[in-house]
């Protein structure tokens, strides 16, 4: 596979991984009272603060991932977030939908592990910043 194809697939992967987070974070931001109630129902600690943390991680992290900025760190944080939300919100395995959501979160964490390991690719702000830094240090 050539570098252009590899970087295109890395961009596609980032787009697909970030979509659910950007949409979910935006939904929480758009309806904070409903989001707080949902967090309370799920048993999240300090639901109002949990919503703020979720918005920052989901919307902020999703946008950073989309643009490929600080991608390795953001991917690591979002991977941990996926596992944490799976354990907290999707632990009722008697409900087949919750079981599916649990494994969906685990699978997304696996995708984030790849981004954390291999980076954002050439089509990212990380690549632009890295090239710029390399040019100034020569």
C-alpha positions in Angstrom: 0.0 0.0 0.0 1.4 3.4 -0.8 1.7 6.3 1.6 -1.3 8.2 0.1 -3.6 5.2 0.4 -2.4 4.6 3.9 -3.0 8.2 5.0 -6.4 8.2 3.3 -7.4 5.2 5.3 -6.1 6.8 8.5 -8.3 9.8 7.8 -11.3 7.7 7.0 -10.7 5.8 10.3 -10.5 9.0 12.2 -13.7 10.3 10.6 -15.6 7.1 11.3 -14.4 7.0 15.0 -15.1 10.6 15.7 -18.6 10.8 14.2 -20.4 9.2 17.2 -18.5 11.3 19.7 -19.1 14.6 17.9 -22.8 13.8 17.6 -23.1 12.6 21.1 -21.2 15.5 22.6 -23.3 18.0 20.6 -26.5 16.3 21.7 -25.5 16.6 25.4 -24.5 20.2 24.9 -27.8 21.0 23.2 -30.0 19.4 25.9 -28.0 19.6 29.2 -31.0 19.0 31.5 -31.9 15.8 29.7 -28.3 14.8 29.7 -27.9 15.3 33.4 -31.1 13.2 34.0 -29.8 10.4 31.8 -26.4 10.5 33.6 -28.3 10.3 37.0 -30.4 7.4 35.7 -27.2 5.5 34.6 -25.7 6.0 38.1 -22.9 8.3 37.0 -21.3 10.1 39.9 -22.1 13.8 40.2 -24.3 13.8 37.0 -23.9 17.6 36.3 -20.1 17.4 36.4 -20.3 14.1 34.5 -22.2 15.8 31.7 -19.5 18.5 31.4 -16.7 15.9 31.3 -18.7 14.0 28.7 -19.2 17.0 26.5 -15.5 18.0 26.7 -14.3 14.5 26.0 -16.9 13.6 23.3 -17.3 16.9 21.5 -13.8 18.3 22.1 -12.0 15.0 21.7 -14.1 14.1 18.7 -13.2 17.4 17.0 -9.5 17.0 17.8 -9.6 13.6 16.3 -11.4 14.8 13.2 -8.8 17.4 12.6 -6.0 15.1 13.6 -4.6 17.3 16.4 -2.9 15.6 19.4 -4.3 12.4 17.9 -2.3 9.9 19.8 -3.1 11.4 23.2 -6.8 12.0 22.3 -7.2 8.5 21.0 -5.8 7.1 24.2 -8.1 9.2 26.3 -11.2 8.3 24.2 -10.2 4.6 24.3 -10.2 4.7 28.1 -13.5 6.7 27.9 -15.1 3.9 25.8 -14.1 1.3 28.3 -15.3 3.4 31.2 -18.7 4.1 29.6 -19.1 0.4 28.7 -18.5 -0.6 32.3 -20.7 2.1 33.8 -23.5 2.5 31.3 -23.7 -0.8 29.4 -23.3 -3.4 32.1 -26.8 -4.9 32.1 -26.0 -8.0 30.0 -29.5 -9.4 30.4 -30.6 -6.7 27.9 -29.2 -7.7 24.5 -29.0 -4.0 23.4 -26.8 -3.2 26.4 -24.6 -6.2 25.6 -24.3 -4.9 22.0 -23.4 -1.4 23.2 -20.9 -2.9 25.6 -19.1 -4.7 22.8 -19.4 -1.7 20.5 -17.5 0.4 23.0 -14.9 -2.3 23.4 -14.5 -2.4 19.6 -14.1 1.4 19.4 -11.5 1.3 22.1 -9.6 -1.1 19.9 -9.8 1.4 17.0 -8.5 4.1 19.3 -5.6 1.8 20.3 -4.6 1.7 16.6 -4.8 5.5 16.3 -2.8 5.9 19.5 -0.2 3.4 18.1 0.1 4.6 14.5 -0.9 8.3 14.7 -3.2 10.5 12.6 -1.4 10.1 9.2 -0.4 12.7 6.7 -3.8 14.3 6.4 -3.8 15.8 9.9 -2.8 18.9 11.8 -0.4 16.7 13.7 1.5 16.0 10.4 1.5 19.7 9.5 2.8 20.7 13.0 5.4 17.9 12.9 6.7 18.9 9.5 6.8 22.6 10.6 8.8 21.7 13.7 11.2 19.6 11.7 11.8 22.4 9.3 12.6 24.9 12.0 15.0 22.6 13.9 17.2 21.8 10.9 
